[in-house]
């Protein structure tokens, strides 16, 4: 195990800079997920940790060693790729042991490490098979087994579940998390799927356009997103956004551009008239007689919950209910957000507005 320190790292391809001074400290044994939309720079950053991309400026350390100019094979890392990268002409056992053979490990050590990894991943009965004879989930386990046998200081995962079907992705998320809890090795994991990030990470690094928008635990990011990008990216269904201003003369409220009024529990001092974006998570709407009238547009039952797309004034919003309701298109319902759970962001900067915490 080893910590990973990324200090003011930049990456440019010619005149095009794609990573703009990123700094992250990853603790020994920590599971950190880099998440963001396609093209945000997360895979490029992972490849720089691995040594597969050169660093333009800045510094990356693994343990107490700066690795900027250390070849990938000498960094004591193991990487699991999106496409598994298995050798098709080798058996499972040979795929898992190949790096050890290159290292000159003894036959006894190779056999012991392969057996240990196969036992951890349930591959004991598949060691004589070839990749073409395996399912997608089994191939992913072999790719992880190949990483485990190296006993690295750091595991790097590059969107390892993106080629699997939805049910298998859920199962493999659990397996990877259990693997980390068992081995206690530092993990840096890249995904564009915020559900993967929320369910697996000790901490999440949200990236966008080559910069870090926010770093925090999954619930930190969910409960207190620092800007509009994080607020919209983390959470499914996505947060609802309404543009308007704060009204603090008399009853504290948010007034949308279309004249909709929603109660607020608190707001920054001196913010009357401040132009804001009001963020409301779908599950924070409740049905209430004193709520604002909304017209149901679409009803999506998922079994465990009911998702409703509705027209609230001039705004289309999504609300989620755990209870079962027999809504249909055109129904009028009264919706009210929990005022304690409303998020306020400055319209111009997109940054979160700090508000006094109620006791």
C-alpha positions in Angstrom: 0.0 0.0 0.0 1.1 3.6 -0.6 -0.4 7.1 -0.8 -0.5 8.9 -4.1 0.2 12.6 -4.3 -0.7 14.6 -7.4 0.6 18.1 -7.2 -0.3 20.9 -9.7 -0.2 18.5 -12.6 -0.8 19.8 -16.1 -1.0 17.9 -19.4 -0.8 19.4 -22.9 -1.0 17.9 -26.3 1.0 20.4 -28.3 -0.7 23.8 -27.8 -3.9 22.2 -26.3 -3.8 21.9 -22.5 -6.3 19.2 -21.3 -5.4 19.1 -17.6 -5.1 22.5 -15.9 -3.1 22.2 -12.6 -4.8 19.3 -10.8 -3.8 18.5 -7.2 -5.1 15.5 -5.2 -3.8 13.7 -2.2 -4.9 10.0 -2.0 -4.4 8.3 1.3 -2.7 5.0 2.0 -5.4 2.3 1.4 -8.0 4.8 0.2 -10.5 4.1 -2.6 -10.8 7.3 -4.6 -13.0 7.6 -7.7 -12.3 10.1 -10.5 -15.7 10.9 -12.1 -16.9 13.3 -14.8 -18.3 13.4 -18.3 -16.4 12.1 -21.3 -13.5 14.4 -22.2 -13.1 15.8 -18.7 -9.5 14.5 -18.3 -10.0 11.7 -15.8 -8.5 8.9 -17.9 -5.6 11.1 -18.9 -4.9 11.7 -15.3 -5.1 8.0 -14.5 -2.7 7.2 -17.4 -0.2 9.8 -16.0 -0.3 8.0 -12.6 0.4 4.8 -14.5 3.2 6.3 -16.5 1.4 5.7 -19.8 1.2 9.5 -20.5 4.0 12.0 -19.8 3.4 14.9 -17.4 3.8 18.3 -18.9 4.4 20.1 -15.6 3.8 19.2 -12.0 4.6 16.1 -9.9 3.2 12.7 -9.1 4.4 10.6 -6.1 3.7 7.1 -5.2 4.7 6.4 -1.6 7.7 8.6 -0.9 9.0 8.4 -4.5 8.4 11.0 -7.3 7.6 8.9 -10.4 7.5 11.5 -13.1 10.3 9.8 -15.0 9.9 6.3 -13.7 8.9 3.7 -16.3 5.4 2.1 -15.8 6.8 -1.3 -14.9 8.9 0.2 -12.1 6.0 2.1 -10.4 4.6 -0.9 -8.5 1.1 -0.3 -9.8 -1.4 -2.6 -11.5 -3.9 -1.4 -14.0 -7.3 -2.9 -15.0 -8.4 -1.7 -18.4 -11.9 -1.1 -19.8 -11.4 -3.8 -22.5 -9.7 -6.3 -20.1 -6.6 -6.5 -22.3 -6.2 -10.3 -21.9 -4.0 -12.4 -24.1 -6.4 -14.5 -26.2 -3.8 -17.3 -26.8 -3.1 -17.8 -23.1 -5.2 -19.6 -20.5 -6.6 -17.8 -17.5 -3.7 -19.1 -15.3 -1.1 -18.0 -17.9 -2.8 -14.5 -18.2 -2.7 -14.1 -14.5 0.9 -15.3 -14.1 2.5 -13.6 -17.1 3.8 -10.5 -15.3 5.3 -12.7 -12.6 7.1 -14.8 -15.2 8.6 -11.7 -16.8 9.8 -10.7 -13.3 11.6 -14.0 -12.9 9.5 -15.3 -10.0 9.9 -19.0 -9.1 7.3 -21.6 -10.2 6.3 -22.1 -6.5 5.7 -18.4 -5.9 3.7 -18.1 -9.2 1.5 -21.1 -8.3 0.9 -19.7 -4.8 0.0 -16.2 -6.0 -2.3 -17.4 -8.8 -4.1 -19.8 -6.5 -4.6 -17.1 -3.9 -6.0 -14.6 -6.5 -8.2 -17.3 -8.0 -9.6 -18.2 -4.6 -10.4 -14.6 -3.9 -12.2 -14.1 -7.2 -13.8 -17.5 -7.6 -11.7 -18.4 -10.7 -10.4 -21.8 -9.4 -12.4 -23.9 -12.0 -11.6 -21.5 -14.9 -7.8 -21.5 -14.8 -7.5 -23.8 -17.8 -9.9 -21.9 -20.0 -9.1 -19.3 -22.7 -10.6 -15.8 -22.7 -12.9 -16.7 -25.6 -14.5 -19.3 -23.4 -15.4 -16.8 -20.6 -18.3 -14.4 -20.1 -17.7 -10.7 -19.7 -17.9 -10.8 -15.9 -15.4 -13.7 -15.8 -13.0 -11.9 -18.1 -13.2 -8.9 -15.8 -12.4 -11.1 -12.8 -9.3 -12.5 -14.7 -8.2 -8.9 -15.4 -8.5 -8.2 -11.7 -6.7 -11.4 -10.8 -3.8 -10.5 -13.0 -3.5 -7.2 -11.1 -3.8 -9.0 -7.7 -1.0 -11.4 -8.3 1.4 -8.5 -8.7 0.7 -7.4 -5.1 1.0 -3.7 -6.2 1.1 -0.7 -4.0 -1.7 0.9 -6.0 -4.6 -0.5 -8.2 -5.7 1.7 -11.1 -9.1 0.9 -12.7 -10.0 2.5 -16.0 -13.8 2.2 -16.5 -13.7 -1.5 -15.9 -17.4 -2.1 -15.8 -18.5 -0.1 -18.9 -18.7 -3.2 -21.2 -21.0 -5.2 -18.8 -24.8 -5.3 -18.7 -26.6 -3.5 -15.9 -27.2 -6.4 -13.6 -23.6 -7.6 -13.9 -22.3 -4.1 -13.3 -24.1 -4.0 -9.9 -22.6 -7.4 -8.9 -19.1 -6.4 -10.0 -19.3 -3.1 -8.1 -19.9 -5.1 -5.0 -17.0 -7.5 -5.8 -14.5 -4.7 -6.4 -15.5 -3.0 -3.1 -15.2 -6.3 -1.2 -11.8 -6.9 -2.9 -10.6 -3.5 -1.7 -11.8 -4.2 1.9 -10.0 -7.5 1.9 -6.7 -6.3 0.3 -6.7 -2.7 1.8 -4.7 -1.5 -1.2 -4.8 2.1 -2.5 -7.3 2.3 -5.4 -7.8 5.0 -8.0 -10.9 4.2 -10.1 -12.1 6.1 -13.2 -15.7 6.1 -14.3 -18.2 8.4 -16.0 -21.0 6.7 -14.0 -21.9 8.8 -10.9 -23.8 5.8 -9.4 -20.6 3.7 -9.5 -18.8 6.6 -7.9 -21.4 7.1 -5.1 -21.6 3.4 -4.2 -17.9 2.5 -4.3 -15.8 5.5 -3.2 -14.3 6.6 0.1 -13.9 10.0 -1.7 -14.9 11.2 -5.1 -13.0 13.7 -7.3 -15.4 15.4 -9.7 -13.7 16.6 -12.8 -14.9 18.8 -15.6 -12.9 20.3 -18.6 -9.5 19.4 -17.1 -10.1 20.8 -13.6 -11.3 19.5 -10.3 -14.7 20.9 -9.4 -15.0 19.3 -5.9 -13.4 16.5 -3.8 -15.3 14.9 -0.9 -17.1 11.9 0.4 -20.2 10.7 -1.6 -22.6 12.2 0.9 -20.6 15.5 1.1 -21.0 15.9 -2.6 -24.7 14.9 -2.6 -25.7 17.1 0.4 -23.4 20.1 -0.2 -22.4 20.4 -3.9 -20.1 23.4 -4.2 -21.3 24.5 -7.6 -24.0 24.0 -10.3 -21.9 21.5 -12.2 -21.5 19.1 -9.2 -25.1 19.6 -8.2 -26.3 18.6 -11.6 -23.8 15.7 -12.1 -24.2 14.0 -8.8 -27.6 12.4 -8.2 -30.1 10.4 -10.3 -32.6 11.7 -11.3 -30.7 15.0 -11.6 -31.3 18.0 -9.4 -34.0 20.4 -10.6 -32.8 24.0 -11.2 -35.0 27.1 -11.1 -33.7 30.6 -11.9 -34.9 33.6 -9.9 -34.1 35.7 -6.9 -34.3 35.7 -3.1 -37.1 37.6 -1.4 -36.3 38.5 2.2 -38.8 41.3 2.9 -41.3 39.6 5.2 -41.5 35.8 4.6 -38.2 34.4 3.3 -38.8 32.9 -0.1 -37.4 32.1 -3.5 -39.2 33.8 -6.4 -38.6 32.3 -9.9 -38.4 34.3 -13.1 -42.0 33.1 -13.8 -43.3 34.3 -10.5 -43.4 31.0 -8.6 -42.8 31.4 -4.9 -41.1 28.7 -2.7 -40.4 29.0 1.0 -36.8 29.0 2.2 -35.6 28.0 5.6 -32.6 30.3 5.4 -30.6 32.6 3.1 -27.3 34.6 3.3 -27.5 37.9 5.2 -28.3 40.8 3.0 -29.4 38.6 0.1 -32.8 40.2 -0.7 -33.0 40.5 -4.5 -29.9 38.4 -5.0 -30.2 36.5 -8.4 -29.8 32.8 -7.7 -30.4 29.3 -9.1 -32.5 27.3 -6.7 -31.7 23.6 -6.7 -34.2 20.9 -5.5 -33.5 17.2 -5.6 -36.4 15.2 -6.9 -36.9 13.2 -3.7 -37.2 16.5 -1.7 -40.6 17.4 -3.1 -43.6 16.4 -1.0 -47.3 16.5 -1.7 -48.9 19.3 0.4 -52.1 21.2 0.3 -50.2 24.5 0.7 -47.8 23.6 -2.1 -47.6 25.0 -5.6 -49.9 23.5 -8.2 -48.2 21.3 -10.8 -49.5 19.4 -13.8 -48.4 15.8 -14.3 -46.7 15.3 -17.7 -45.1 11.8 -17.4 -45.4 9.0 -14.8 -42.5 6.5 -14.6 -43.1 3.7 -12.0 -39.8 1.8 -11.2 -41.3 -0.5 -8.6 -39.4 0.9 -5.6 -40.4 4.5 -6.4 -42.5 6.6 -8.6 -40.8 9.3 -10.8 -43.1 12.1 -12.0 -42.3 14.7 -14.6 -44.5 17.7 -14.0 -45.0 21.3 -15.1 -44.6 23.6 -12.1 -45.5 27.1 -13.2 -43.3 27.6 -16.3 -40.8 25.0 -15.1 -40.6 21.3 -15.9 -39.4 19.4 -12.8 -38.9 15.8 -11.7 -40.3 14.6 -8.4 -39.7 11.2 -6.9 -42.0 9.5 -4.4 -41.5 6.3 -2.4 -45.2 5.9 -2.0 -47.4 4.6 -4.8 -49.8 7.1 -6.4 -52.2 6.6 -9.3 -51.2 9.8 -11.1 -51.9 10.1 -14.8 -51.0 12.8 -17.4 -52.9 16.0 -16.9 -53.6 15.5 -13.2 -53.1 18.5 -11.0 -51.0 17.9 -7.8 -49.6 20.3 -5.2 -45.9 20.1 -4.7 -43.8 21.7 -2.0 -40.0 21.3 -1.6 -38.6 20.7 1.9 -37.3 24.3 2.6 -34.5 22.9 4.8 -33.1 20.9 1.8 -33.1 23.6 -0.9 -29.8 24.5 -2.5 -28.9 28.1 -3.5 -26.3 29.0 -6.1 -25.2 32.4 -7.4 -26.5 32.8 -11.0 -23.3 34.4 -12.3 -20.6 32.3 -10.7 -22.5 29.1 -10.3 -21.0 28.7 -6.8 -22.9 27.6 -3.8 -24.2 30.3 -1.5 -23.3 29.6 2.2 -26.4 30.0 4.4 -26.6 30.0 8.2 -27.3 26.5 9.5 -30.5 26.1 11.5 -30.3 24.5 14.9 
